[in-house]
Amino acid sequence: MMASQTQLSQIHRSQNPIDPIYLALAAWIVPGLGHLLQRRWIRAAGFLIAAGGLALVGYALRGEVFTLRSADPFGKLGFIADAGSGSFYFLARFLEPAGADISRAAGEYGTRFIAAAGIVNLLGVVDAYGIAAGRRS
Amino acid sequence: MLRIGHVWQMALFALLVSIAFACVGGQSLSQRIKHAIWSFALFMLIGIGIAWLMYPFSR
């Protein structure tokens, strides 16, 4: 007899006592931490390298970091994407001390790298939550 | 400021995003590696293809 989705969730929760919401929060703050706490070593390393690498290259290219106070709607969408990278967003001031320089093409590309870092990390958050809730293996 | 060419920037972007796609894409390690290689190759091919298509308008 096949186990139902509820039974699978209960088995997963007994193996992993941490609440999926806390794991998702951990995955957002530090890319890969949500997977690390569930002993998914390769995926943890993958998300840390991908999200961290994209953010660091974006800051090295002097990309723009959007804030919640952005004047236009695209700036607000940019904030949502950028904030997805968790600690890398909050450390932007230290990681990009000279500030953004979008007068060059590299700065524009850097802006896309930073946004992609946030989106990739949000993908990791959803994946970590799915594993903890028993919806993904 | 990091100074690398545009193609290298595209390759770096493709590589890092492909790693993330591989993490959610496959079930086993070999499937994930295949997924990453495919994703990287498609990023590069489509990127260079679009660049070729835009070339006549760049002058």
N, CA and C atoms of all chains as a GROMACS GRO file, in nm:
protein
  588
    1MET      N    1   0.084  -0.120   0.000
    1MET     CA    2   0.000   0.000   0.000
    1MET      C    3   0.088   0.126   0.000
    2MET      N    4   0.053   0.220  -0.084
    2MET     CA    5   0.135   0.342  -0.093
    2MET      C    6   0.104   0.438   0.022
    3ALA      N    7   0.209   0.502   0.070
    3ALA     CA    8   0.191   0.599   0.178
    3ALA      C    9   0.131   0.728   0.121
    4SER      N   10   0.038   0.786   0.195
    4SER     CA   11  -0.024   0.910   0.147
    4SER      C   12   0.073   1.027   0.168
    5GLN      N   13   0.038   1.141   0.109
    5GLN     CA   14   0.122   1.261   0.121
    5GLN      C   15   0.137   1.302   0.267
    6THR      N   16   0.028   1.289   0.346
    6THR     CA   17   0.033   1.326   0.488
    6THR      C   18   0.130   1.236   0.564
    7GLN      N   19   0.124   1.104   0.532
    7GLN     CA   20   0.215   1.010   0.599
    7GLN      C   21   0.361   1.040   0.564
    8LEU      N   22   0.384   1.072   0.434
    8LEU     CA   23   0.521   1.108   0.391
    8LEU      C   24   0.570   1.231   0.465
    9SER      N   25   0.481   1.331   0.481
    9SER     CA   26   0.517   1.453   0.553
    9SER      C   27   0.553   1.422   0.697
   10GLN      N   28   0.474   1.330   0.759
   10GLN     CA   29   0.499   1.295   0.900
   10GLN      C   30   0.634   1.223   0.913
   11ILE      N   31   0.664   1.133   0.817
   11ILE     CA   32   0.794   1.063   0.820
   11ILE      C   33   0.907   1.165   0.808
   12HIS      N   34   0.891   1.260   0.715
   12HIS     CA   35   0.994   1.362   0.696
   12HIS      C   36   1.014   1.445   0.823
   13ARG      N   37   0.903   1.482   0.885
   13ARG     CA   38   0.913   1.565   1.006
   13ARG      C   39   0.977   1.490   1.122
   14SER      N   40   0.952   1.358   1.129
   14SER     CA   41   1.015   1.281   1.237
   14SER      C   42   1.166   1.272   1.215
   15GLN      N   43   1.208   1.271   1.086
   15GLN     CA   44   1.352   1.268   1.055
   15GLN      C   45   1.416   1.405   1.075
   16ASN      N   46   1.338   1.508   1.053
   16ASN     CA   47   1.390   1.644   1.060
   16ASN      C   48   1.301   1.726   1.153
   17PRO      N   49   1.340   1.741   1.279
   17PRO     CA   50   1.252   1.806   1.376
   17PRO      C   51   1.236   1.957   1.359
   18ILE      N   52   1.321   2.020   1.276
   18ILE     CA   53   1.312   2.166   1.261
   18ILE      C   54   1.193   2.201   1.173
   19ASP      N   55   1.117   2.302   1.217
   19ASP     CA   56   0.998   2.346   1.143
   19ASP      C   57   1.038   2.396   1.003
   20PRO      N   58   0.963   2.357   0.898
   20PRO     CA   59   0.997   2.402   0.762
   20PRO      C   60   1.007   2.553   0.746
   21ILE      N   61   0.927   2.628   0.822
   21ILE     CA   62   0.931   2.775   0.812
   21ILE      C   63   1.068   2.827   0.859
   22TYR      N   64   1.118   2.770   0.970
   22TYR     CA   65   1.250   2.812   1.021
   22TYR      C   66   1.362   2.774   0.923
   23LEU      N   67   1.344   2.657   0.860
   23LEU     CA   68   1.444   2.614   0.760
   23LEU      C   69   1.443   2.707   0.639
   24ALA      N   70   1.322   2.748   0.598
   24ALA     CA   71   1.311   2.842   0.485
   24ALA      C   72   1.376   2.976   0.522
   25LEU      N   73   1.354   3.019   0.646
   25LEU     CA   74   1.414   3.145   0.694
   25LEU      C   75   1.566   3.135   0.695
   26ALA      N   76   1.617   3.021   0.744
   26ALA     CA   77   1.762   2.997   0.746
   26ALA      C   78   1.819   2.996   0.604
   27ALA      N   79   1.744   2.933   0.512
   27ALA     CA   80   1.788   2.926   0.372
   27ALA      C   81   1.792   3.065   0.308
   28TRP      N   82   1.700   3.152   0.350
   28TRP     CA   83   1.698   3.288   0.296
   28TRP      C   84   1.816   3.370   0.353
   29ILE      N   85   1.838   3.360   0.483
   29ILE     CA   86   1.943   3.442   0.546
   29ILE      C   87   2.081   3.402   0.494
   30VAL      N   88   2.111   3.273   0.496
   30VAL     CA   89   2.240   3.224   0.444
   30VAL      C   90   2.212   3.123   0.332
   31PRO      N   91   2.244   3.157   0.207
   31PRO     CA   92   2.218   3.063   0.098
   31PRO      C   93   2.279   2.924   0.125
   32GLY      N   94   2.195   2.822   0.117
   32GLY     CA   95   2.241   2.684   0.137
   32GLY      C   96   2.223   2.633   0.279
   33LEU      N   97   2.198   2.723   0.375
   33LEU     CA   98   2.187   2.679   0.515
   33LEU      C   99   2.065   2.590   0.537
   34GLY      N  100   1.956   2.618   0.467
   34GLY     CA  101   1.835   2.535   0.480
   34GLY      C  102   1.860   2.391   0.438
   35HIS      N  103   1.942   2.374   0.335
   35HIS     CA  104   1.977   2.238   0.289
   35HIS      C  105   2.081   2.175   0.382
   36LEU      N  106   2.173   2.257   0.429
   36LEU     CA  107   2.278   2.207   0.520
   36LEU      C  108   2.217   2.148   0.648
   37LEU      N  109   2.116   2.217   0.702
   37LEU     CA  110   2.050   2.169   0.824
   37LEU      C  111   1.971   2.040   0.801
   38GLN      N  112   1.942   2.012   0.674
   38GLN     CA  113   1.873   1.886   0.640
   38GLN      C  114   1.970   1.782   0.582
   39ARG      N  115   2.099   1.808   0.598
   39ARG     CA  116   2.208   1.719   0.553
   39ARG      C  117   2.205   1.694   0.402
   40ARG      N  118   2.165   1.796   0.326
   40ARG     CA  119   2.173   1.789   0.180
   40ARG      C  120   2.298   1.868   0.140
   41TRP      N  121   2.414   1.802   0.157
   41TRP     CA  122   2.543   1.872   0.146
   41TRP      C  123   2.567   1.931   0.007
   42ILE      N  124   2.541   1.851  -0.096
   42ILE     CA  125   2.573   1.896  -0.233
   42ILE      C  126   2.485   2.014  -0.272
   43ARG      N  127   2.357   2.003  -0.242
   43ARG     CA  128   2.266   2.113  -0.276
   43ARG      C  129   2.299   2.239  -0.194
   44ALA      N  130   2.338   2.219  -0.069
   44ALA     CA  131   2.378   2.333   0.016
   44ALA      C  132   2.496   2.405  -0.047
   45ALA      N  133   2.598   2.327  -0.086
   45ALA     CA  134   2.717   2.387  -0.149
   45ALA      C  135   2.680   2.453  -0.281
   46GLY      N  136   2.592   2.387  -0.358
   46GLY     CA  137   2.550   2.441  -0.488
   46GLY      C  138   2.484   2.577  -0.474
   47PHE      N  139   2.390   2.588  -0.379
   47PHE     CA  140   2.319   2.716  -0.363
   47PHE      C  141   2.411   2.824  -0.305
   48LEU      N  142   2.502   2.785  -0.217
   48LEU     CA  143   2.596   2.884  -0.162
   48LEU      C  144   2.688   2.937  -0.272
   49ILE      N  145   2.742   2.846  -0.354
   49ILE     CA  146   2.831   2.887  -0.463
   49ILE      C  147   2.755   2.972  -0.566
   50ALA      N  148   2.634   2.927  -0.603
   50ALA     CA  149   2.558   2.998  -0.707
   50ALA      C  150   2.513   3.137  -0.659
   51ALA      N  151   2.441   3.141  -0.548
   51ALA     CA  152   2.388   3.270  -0.500
   51ALA      C  153   2.501   3.361  -0.451
   52GLY      N  154   2.595   3.303  -0.376
   52GLY     CA  155   2.707   3.383  -0.326
   52GLY      C  156   2.795   3.433  -0.439
   53GLY      N  157   2.824   3.344  -0.535
   53GLY     CA  158   2.907   3.382  -0.649
   53GLY      C  159   2.844   3.492  -0.731
   54LEU      N  160   2.714   3.478  -0.761
   54LEU     CA  161   2.644   3.581  -0.839
   54LEU      C  162   2.646   3.716  -0.766
   55ALA      N  163   2.620   3.714  -0.636
   55ALA     CA  164   2.617   3.839  -0.559
   55ALA      C  165   2.756   3.902  -0.556
   56LEU      N  166   2.859   3.823  -0.529
   56LEU     CA  167   2.995   3.879  -0.518
   56LEU      C  168   3.044   3.934  -0.652
   57VAL      N  169   3.015   3.862  -0.761
   57VAL     CA  170   3.054   3.912  -0.894
   57VAL      C  171   2.976   4.041  -0.924
   58GLY      N  172   2.848   4.042  -0.889
   58GLY     CA  173   2.765   4.161  -0.910
   58GLY      C  174   2.820   4.283  -0.836
   59TYR      N  175   2.863   4.262  -0.712
   59TYR     CA  176   2.921   4.374  -0.635
   59TYR      C  177   3.056   4.415  -0.693
   60ALA      N  178   3.136   4.315  -0.738
   60ALA     CA  179   3.266   4.344  -0.797
   60ALA      C  180   3.251   4.424  -0.927
   61LEU      N  181   3.139   4.402  -0.998
   61LEU     CA  182   3.113   4.477  -1.121
   61LEU      C  183   3.046   4.613  -1.091
   62ARG      N  184   3.024   4.640  -0.964
   62ARG     CA  185   2.962   4.763  -0.915
   62ARG      C  186   2.819   4.781  -0.967
   63GLY      N  187   2.743   4.674  -0.951
   63GLY     CA  188   2.602   4.679  -0.988
   63GLY      C  189   2.521   4.758  -0.888
   64GLU      N  190   2.399   4.798  -0.930
   64GLU     CA  191   2.312   4.877  -0.844
   64GLU      C  192   2.232   4.788  -0.751
   65VAL      N  193   2.223   4.830  -0.624
   65VAL     CA  194   2.143   4.757  -0.525
   65VAL      C  195   2.019   4.843  -0.496
   66PHE      N  196   1.901   4.787  -0.518
   66PHE     CA  197   1.778   4.864  -0.500
   66PHE      C  198   1.730   4.859  -0.354
   67THR      N  199   1.669   4.967  -0.312
   67THR     CA  200   1.613   4.971  -0.176
   67THR      C  201   1.460   4.975  -0.186
   68LEU      N  202   1.396   4.959  -0.072
   68LEU     CA  203   1.249   4.961  -0.068
   68LEU      C  204   1.196   5.100  -0.106
   69ARG      N  205   1.280   5.202  -0.088
   69ARG     CA  206   1.238   5.339  -0.116
   69ARG      C  207   1.258   5.379  -0.262
   70SER      N  208   1.279   5.280  -0.351
   70SER     CA  209   1.297   5.312  -0.493
   70SER      C  210   1.173   5.383  -0.547
   71ALA      N  211   1.197   5.483  -0.632
   71ALA     CA  212   1.086   5.567  -0.679
   71ALA      C  213   0.993   5.496  -0.778
   72ASP      N  214   1.050   5.413  -0.867
   72ASP     CA  215   0.966   5.353  -0.972
   72ASP      C  216   0.933   5.206  -0.939
   73PRO      N  217   0.827   5.152  -1.004
   73PRO     CA  218   0.787   5.013  -0.976
   73PRO      C  219   0.897   4.911  -1.008
   74PHE      N  220   0.978   4.938  -1.112
   74PHE     CA  221   1.085   4.844  -1.146
   74PHE      C  222   1.191   4.841  -1.035
   75GLY      N  223   1.209   4.955  -0.970
   75GLY     CA  224   1.303   4.961  -0.857
   75GLY      C  225   1.253   4.876  -0.741
   76LYS      N  226   1.120   4.880  -0.720
   76LYS     CA  227   1.061   4.799  -0.612
   76LYS      C  228   1.074   4.649  -0.645
   77LEU      N  229   1.052   4.614  -0.773
   77LEU     CA  230   1.071   4.473  -0.814
   77LEU      C  231   1.218   4.434  -0.797
   78GLY      N  232   1.305   4.529  -0.830
   78GLY     CA  233   1.449   4.506  -0.813
   78GLY      C  234   1.484   4.482  -0.667
   79PHE      N  235   1.417   4.556  -0.578
   79PHE     CA  236   1.440   4.537  -0.434
   79PHE      C  237   1.401   4.396  -0.392
   80ILE      N  238   1.285   4.348  -0.441
   80ILE     CA  239   1.239   4.212  -0.405
   80ILE      C  240   1.342   4.109  -0.451
   81ALA      N  241   1.390   4.127  -0.575
   81ALA     CA  242   1.490   4.032  -0.628
   81ALA      C  243   1.620   4.040  -0.549
   82ASP      N  244   1.667   4.163  -0.523
   82ASP     CA  245   1.795   4.180  -0.451
   82ASP      C  246   1.787   4.127  -0.308
   83ALA      N  247   1.677   4.158  -0.241
   83ALA     CA  248   1.662   4.116  -0.100
   83ALA      C  249   1.654   3.965  -0.085
   84GLY      N  250   1.624   3.897  -0.195
   84GLY     CA  251   1.618   3.750  -0.192
   84GLY      C  252   1.749   3.685  -0.155
   85SER      N  253   1.860   3.757  -0.174
   85SER     CA  254   1.991   3.697  -0.143
   85SER      C  255   2.026   3.702   0.006
   86GLY      N  256   1.934   3.751   0.090
   86GLY     CA  257   1.950   3.746   0.236
   86GLY      C  258   2.069   3.825   0.286
   87SER      N  259   2.161   3.756   0.352
   87SER     CA  260   2.275   3.826   0.413
   87SER      C  261   2.359   3.901   0.311
   88PHE      N  262   2.367   3.850   0.188
   88PHE     CA  263   2.444   3.919   0.085
   88PHE      C  264   2.384   4.056   0.052
   89TYR      N  265   2.251   4.069   0.066
   89TYR     CA  266   2.186   4.199   0.044
   89TYR      C  267   2.219   4.294   0.158
   90PHE      N  268   2.210   4.242   0.282
   90PHE     CA  269   2.233   4.329   0.398
   90PHE      C  270   2.380   4.368   0.412
   91LEU      N  271   2.470   4.289   0.351
   91LEU     CA  272   2.613   4.320   0.357
   91LEU      C  273   2.659   4.400   0.235
   92ALA      N  274   2.565   4.440   0.150
   92ALA     CA  275   2.599   4.509   0.024
   92ALA      C  276   2.687   4.633   0.049
   93ARG      N  277   2.655   4.706   0.154
   93ARG     CA  278   2.730   4.830   0.183
   93ARG      C  279   2.879   4.800   0.208
   94PHE      N  280   2.906   4.683   0.268
   94PHE     CA  281   3.045   4.646   0.297
   94PHE      C  282   3.111   4.576   0.177
   95LEU      N  283   3.029   4.504   0.101
   95LEU     CA  284   3.084   4.430  -0.013
   95LEU      C  285   3.105   4.520  -0.135
   96GLU      N  286   3.036   4.633  -0.136
   96GLU     CA  287   3.049   4.728  -0.248
   96GLU      C  288   3.074   4.868  -0.189
   97PRO      N  289   3.192   4.886  -0.127
   97PRO     CA  290   3.214   5.012  -0.055
   97PRO      C  291   3.215   5.136  -0.145
   98ALA      N  292   3.256   5.121  -0.272
   98ALA     CA  293   3.262   5.237  -0.362
   98ALA      C  294   3.125   5.273  -0.419
   99GLY      N  295   3.025   5.190  -0.395
   99GLY     CA  296   2.891   5.216  -0.448
   99GLY      C  297   2.876   5.172  -0.592
  100ALA      N  298   2.755   5.189  -0.644
  100ALA     CA  299   2.726   5.143  -0.781
  100ALA      C  300   2.784   5.238  -0.885
  101ASP      N  301   2.815   5.182  -1.002
  101ASP     CA  302   2.859   5.264  -1.116
  101ASP      C  303   2.793   5.208  -1.241
  102ILE      N  304   2.673   5.259  -1.269
  102ILE     CA  305   2.600   5.207  -1.386
  102ILE      C  306   2.624   5.293  -1.510
  103SER      N  307   2.726   5.380  -1.504
  103SER     CA  308   2.762   5.456  -1.624
  103SER      C  309   2.836   5.366  -1.723
  104ARG      N  310   2.886   5.252  -1.675
  104ARG     CA  311   2.954   5.154  -1.761
  104ARG      C  312   2.865   5.032  -1.778
  105ALA      N  313   2.887   4.960  -1.888
  105ALA     CA  314   2.807   4.839  -1.914
  105ALA      C  315   2.827   4.737  -1.803
  106ALA      N  316   2.949   4.728  -1.749
  106ALA     CA  317   2.978   4.630  -1.644
  106ALA      C  318   2.888   4.652  -1.522
  107GLY      N  319   2.862   4.779  -1.490
  107GLY     CA  320   2.774   4.810  -1.377
  107GLY      C  321   2.632   4.760  -1.400
  108GLU      N  322   2.584   4.777  -1.525
  108GLU     CA  323   2.450   4.728  -1.561
  108GLU      C  324   2.445   4.575  -1.549
  109TYR      N  325   2.551   4.509  -1.596
  109TYR     CA  326   2.556   4.363  -1.586
  109TYR      C  327   2.560   4.322  -1.438
  110GLY      N  328   2.635   4.398  -1.360
  110GLY     CA  329   2.644   4.370  -1.217
  110GLY      C  330   2.508   4.376  -1.150
  111THR      N  331   2.425   4.473  -1.193
  111THR     CA  332   2.289   4.485  -1.139
  111THR      C  333   2.211   4.356  -1.164
  112ARG      N  334   2.227   4.299  -1.285
  112ARG     CA  335   2.157   4.174  -1.319
  112ARG      C  336   2.212   4.056  -1.238
  113PHE      N  337   2.342   4.055  -1.215
  113PHE     CA  338   2.403   3.948  -1.134
  113PHE      C  339   2.344   3.950  -0.992
  114ILE      N  340   2.334   4.071  -0.935
  114ILE     CA  341   2.284   4.084  -0.797
  114ILE      C  342   2.137   4.038  -0.790
  115ALA      N  343   2.057   4.079  -0.890
  115ALA     CA  344   1.915   4.037  -0.893
  115ALA      C  345   1.906   3.886  -0.909
  116ALA      N  346   1.989   3.829  -0.997
  116ALA     CA  347   1.987   3.684  -1.021
  116ALA      C  348   2.026   3.608  -0.894
  117ALA      N  349   2.119   3.665  -0.815
  117ALA     CA  350   2.159   3.602  -0.689
  117ALA      C  351   2.038   3.586  -0.596
  118GLY      N  352   1.958   3.691  -0.589
  118GLY     CA  353   1.839   3.688  -0.504
  118GLY      C  354   1.737   3.587  -0.554
  119ILE      N  355   1.716   3.583  -0.685
  119ILE     CA  356   1.617   3.489  -0.743
  119ILE      C  357   1.664   3.345  -0.721
  120VAL      N  358   1.793   3.321  -0.744
  120VAL     CA  359   1.849   3.186  -0.724
  120VAL      C  360   1.833   3.144  -0.578
  121ASN      N  361   1.858   3.239  -0.487
  121ASN     CA  362   1.844   3.203  -0.345
  121ASN      C  363   1.698   3.177  -0.308
  122LEU      N  364   1.605   3.251  -0.369
  122LEU     CA  365   1.463   3.226  -0.342
  122LEU      C  366   1.423   3.087  -0.392
  123LEU      N  367   1.484   3.046  -0.504
  123LEU     CA  368   1.463   2.910  -0.556
  123LEU      C  369   1.511   2.807  -0.451
  124GLY      N  370   1.624   2.838  -0.388
  124GLY     CA  371   1.678   2.752  -0.282
  124GLY      C  372   1.589   2.749  -0.160
  125VAL      N  373   1.528   2.864  -0.127
  125VAL     CA  374   1.436   2.872  -0.012
  125VAL      C  375   1.315   2.780  -0.036
  126VAL      N  376   1.258   2.791  -0.156
  126VAL     CA  377   1.141   2.709  -0.191
  126VAL      C  378   1.179   2.560  -0.189
  127ASP      N  379   1.297   2.527  -0.240
  127ASP     CA  380   1.343   2.388  -0.244
  127ASP      C  381   1.364   2.335  -0.102
  128ALA      N  382   1.430   2.414  -0.017
  128ALA     CA  383   1.454   2.372   0.122
  128ALA      C  384   1.323   2.352   0.196
  129TYR      N  385   1.227   2.442   0.174
  129TYR     CA  386   1.096   2.429   0.238
  129TYR      C  387   1.025   2.303   0.188
  130GLY      N  388   1.033   2.280   0.057
  130GLY     CA  389   0.969   2.161  -0.003
  130GLY      C  390   1.025   2.032   0.055
  131ILE      N  391   1.156   2.026   0.073
  131ILE     CA  392   1.219   1.906   0.130
  131ILE      C  393   1.172   1.887   0.275
  132ALA      N  394   1.175   1.997   0.352
  132ALA     CA  395   1.136   1.988   0.493
  132ALA      C  396   0.989   1.949   0.510
  133ALA      N  397   0.905   1.995   0.416
  133ALA     CA  398   0.761   1.964   0.425
  133ALA      C  399   0.728   1.827   0.366
  134GLY      N  400   0.828   1.761   0.308
  134GLY     CA  401   0.806   1.627   0.252
  134GLY      C  402   0.750   1.627   0.111
  135ARG      N  403   0.753   1.744   0.045
  135ARG     CA  404   0.700   1.752  -0.092
  135ARG      C  405   0.807   1.722  -0.196
  136ARG      N  406   0.933   1.734  -0.155
  136ARG     CA  407   1.045   1.705  -0.246
  136ARG      C  408   1.141   1.611  -0.177
  137SER      N  409   1.219   1.538  -0.256
  137SER     CA  410   1.316   1.446  -0.196
  137SER      C  411   1.455   1.509  -0.192
  138MET      N  412   3.694   4.767  -0.939
  138MET     CA  413   3.595   4.705  -1.028
  138MET      C  414   3.656   4.585  -1.101
  139LEU      N  415   3.579   4.478  -1.106
  139LEU     CA  416   3.622   4.358  -1.178
  139LEU      C  417   3.624   4.386  -1.328
  140ARG      N  418   3.736   4.357  -1.393
  140ARG     CA  419   3.746   4.385  -1.536
  140ARG      C  420   3.760   4.254  -1.614
  141ILE      N  421   3.648   4.206  -1.664
  141ILE     CA  422   3.649   4.089  -1.751
  141ILE      C  423   3.560   4.119  -1.871
  142GLY      N  424   3.588   4.052  -1.982
  142GLY     CA  425   3.513   4.076  -2.105
  142GLY      C  426   3.368   4.032  -2.094
  143HIS      N  427   3.285   4.084  -2.188
  143HIS     CA  428   3.142   4.056  -2.183
  143HIS      C  429   3.111   3.906  -2.199
  144VAL      N  430   3.186   3.840  -2.286
  144VAL     CA  431   3.160   3.696  -2.308
  144VAL      C  432   3.192   3.617  -2.181
  145TRP      N  433   3.301   3.656  -2.113
  145TRP     CA  434   3.337   3.588  -1.987
  145TRP      C  435   3.234   3.616  -1.878
  146GLN      N  436   3.180   3.738  -1.880
  146GLN     CA  437   3.074   3.769  -1.783
  146GLN      C  438   2.952   3.681  -1.809
  147MET      N  439   2.918   3.664  -1.938
  147MET     CA  440   2.804   3.579  -1.974
  147MET      C  441   2.831   3.434  -1.933
  148ALA      N  442   2.953   3.388  -1.958
  148ALA     CA  443   2.989   3.250  -1.923
  148ALA      C  444   2.982   3.228  -1.772
  149LEU      N  445   3.029   3.326  -1.696
  149LEU     CA  446   3.026   3.317  -1.550
  149LEU      C  447   2.882   3.313  -1.499
  150PHE      N  448   2.799   3.399  -1.557
  150PHE     CA  449   2.656   3.403  -1.520
  150PHE      C  450   2.591   3.268  -1.552
  151ALA      N  451   2.619   3.217  -1.673
  151ALA     CA  452   2.561   3.089  -1.716
  151ALA      C  453   2.605   2.976  -1.624
  152LEU      N  454   2.732   2.976  -1.588
  152LEU     CA  455   2.785   2.870  -1.501
  152LEU      C  456   2.719   2.871  -1.363
  153LEU      N  457   2.711   2.990  -1.302
  153LEU     CA  458   2.656   3.000  -1.167
  153LEU      C  459   2.506   2.968  -1.164
  154VAL      N  460   2.432   3.017  -1.263
  154VAL     CA  461   2.288   2.989  -1.267
  154VAL      C  462   2.265   2.841  -1.299
  155SER      N  463   2.351   2.782  -1.384
  155SER     CA  464   2.338   2.639  -1.416
  155SER      C  465   2.360   2.553  -1.292
  156ILE      N  466   2.451   2.593  -1.205
  156ILE     CA  467   2.474   2.519  -1.080
  156ILE      C  468   2.345   2.518  -0.996
  157ALA      N  469   2.280   2.634  -0.989
  157ALA     CA  470   2.155   2.643  -0.912
  157ALA      C  471   2.045   2.559  -0.976
  158PHE      N  472   2.034   2.564  -1.109
  158PHE     CA  473   1.933   2.484  -1.179
  158PHE      C  474   1.958   2.334  -1.156
  159ALA      N  475   2.085   2.296  -1.157
  159ALA     CA  476   2.120   2.155  -1.136
  159ALA      C  477   2.078   2.109  -0.997
  160CYS      N  478   2.087   2.200  -0.899
  160CYS     CA  479   2.052   2.164  -0.761
  160CYS      C  480   1.903   2.129  -0.748
  161VAL      N  481   1.818   2.192  -0.826
  161VAL     CA  482   1.674   2.164  -0.817
  161VAL      C  483   1.628   2.071  -0.929
  162GLY      N  484   1.714   2.050  -1.030
  162GLY     CA  485   1.670   1.977  -1.149
  162GLY      C  486   1.672   1.826  -1.140
  163GLY      N  487   1.782   1.768  -1.100
  163GLY     CA  488   1.795   1.621  -1.106
  163GLY      C  489   1.773   1.552  -0.973
  164GLN      N  490   1.767   1.420  -0.979
  164GLN     CA  491   1.750   1.339  -0.857
  164GLN      C  492   1.885   1.288  -0.807
  165SER      N  493   1.964   1.231  -0.900
  165SER     CA  494   2.095   1.178  -0.860
  165SER      C  495   2.205   1.277  -0.899
  166LEU      N  496   2.327   1.251  -0.850
  166LEU     CA  497   2.439   1.340  -0.879
  166LEU      C  498   2.471   1.344  -1.028
  167SER      N  499   2.467   1.228  -1.094
  167SER     CA  500   2.498   1.224  -1.237
  167SER      C  501   2.393   1.301  -1.318
  168GLN      N  502   2.266   1.290  -1.276
  168GLN     CA  503   2.159   1.366  -1.344
  168GLN      C  504   2.180   1.517  -1.326
  169ARG      N  505   2.223   1.554  -1.206
  169ARG     CA  506   2.245   1.697  -1.178
  169ARG      C  507   2.360   1.751  -1.263
  170ILE      N  508   2.466   1.672  -1.276
  170ILE     CA  509   2.581   1.716  -1.357
  170ILE      C  510   2.538   1.731  -1.504
  171LYS      N  511   2.461   1.635  -1.554
  171LYS     CA  512   2.410   1.643  -1.692
  171LYS      C  513   2.321   1.767  -1.709
  172HIS      N  514   2.236   1.790  -1.610
  172HIS     CA  515   2.145   1.905  -1.611
  172HIS      C  516   2.226   2.035  -1.617
  173ALA      N  517   2.332   2.043  -1.537
  173ALA     CA  518   2.415   2.164  -1.533
  173ALA      C  519   2.484   2.186  -1.667
  174ILE      N  520   2.537   2.079  -1.725
  174ILE     CA  521   2.608   2.092  -1.854
  174ILE      C  522   2.511   2.137  -1.964
  175TRP      N  523   2.393   2.076  -1.969
  175TRP     CA  524   2.292   2.113  -2.068
  175TRP      C  525   2.250   2.259  -2.050
  176SER      N  526   2.223   2.295  -1.927
  176SER     CA  527   2.178   2.432  -1.898
  176SER      C  528   2.286   2.534  -1.939
  177PHE      N  529   2.411   2.504  -1.905
  177PHE     CA  530   2.523   2.594  -1.939
  177PHE      C  531   2.537   2.606  -2.091
  178ALA      N  532   2.531   2.490  -2.160
  178ALA     CA  533   2.547   2.490  -2.307
  178ALA      C  534   2.435   2.570  -2.372
  179LEU      N  535   2.311   2.554  -2.324
  179LEU     CA  536   2.198   2.627  -2.383
  179LEU      C  537   2.207   2.776  -2.356
  180PHE      N  538   2.250   2.813  -2.234
  180PHE     CA  539   2.270   2.956  -2.202
  180PHE      C  540   2.368   3.018  -2.302
  181MET      N  541   2.481   2.949  -2.323
  181MET     CA  542   2.586   3.002  -2.411
  181MET      C  543   2.538   3.008  -2.556
  182LEU      N  544   2.478   2.897  -2.603
  182LEU     CA  545   2.432   2.892  -2.743
  182LEU      C  546   2.327   3.000  -2.771
  183ILE      N  547   2.230   3.010  -2.682
  183ILE     CA  548   2.121   3.109  -2.703
  183ILE      C  549   2.177   3.251  -2.690
  184GLY      N  550   2.267   3.273  -2.595
  184GLY     CA  551   2.329   3.405  -2.577
  184GLY      C  552   2.406   3.448  -2.701
  185ILE      N  553   2.489   3.359  -2.752
  185ILE     CA  554   2.568   3.391  -2.872
  185ILE      C  555   2.476   3.403  -2.995
  186GLY      N  556   2.371   3.320  -2.999
  186GLY     CA  557   2.273   3.328  -3.108
  186GLY      C  558   2.203   3.464  -3.110
  187ILE      N  559   2.160   3.510  -2.995
  187ILE     CA  560   2.092   3.640  -2.987
  187ILE      C  561   2.190   3.752  -3.023
  188ALA      N  562   2.316   3.738  -2.980
  188ALA     CA  563   2.418   3.838  -3.013
  188ALA      C  564   2.437   3.847  -3.165
  189TRP      N  565   2.438   3.731  -3.232
  189TRP     CA  566   2.451   3.730  -3.379
  189TRP      C  567   2.331   3.796  -3.445
  190LEU      N  568   2.212   3.767  -3.394
  190LEU     CA  569   2.090   3.826  -3.451
  190LEU      C  570   2.089   3.979  -3.434
  191MET      N  571   2.146   4.028  -3.324
  191MET     CA  572   2.145   4.172  -3.298
  191MET      C  573   2.260   4.245  -3.369
  192TYR      N  574   2.356   4.169  -3.420
  192TYR     CA  575   2.476   4.230  -3.480
  192TYR      C  576   2.444   4.332  -3.590
  193PRO      N  577   2.350   4.303  -3.685
  193PRO     CA  578   2.323   4.402  -3.790
  193PRO      C  579   2.270   4.535  -3.737
  194PHE      N  580   2.207   4.533  -3.619
  194PHE     CA  581   2.148   4.657  -3.564
  194PHE      C  582   2.246   4.734  -3.475
  195SER      N  583   2.364   4.678  -3.455
  195SER     CA  584   2.458   4.740  -3.361
  195SER      C  585   2.538   4.853  -3.426
  196ARG      N  586   2.526   4.872  -3.558
  196ARG     CA  587   2.605   4.974  -3.626
  196ARG      C  588   2.522   5.100  -3.652
   0.00000   0.00000   0.00000
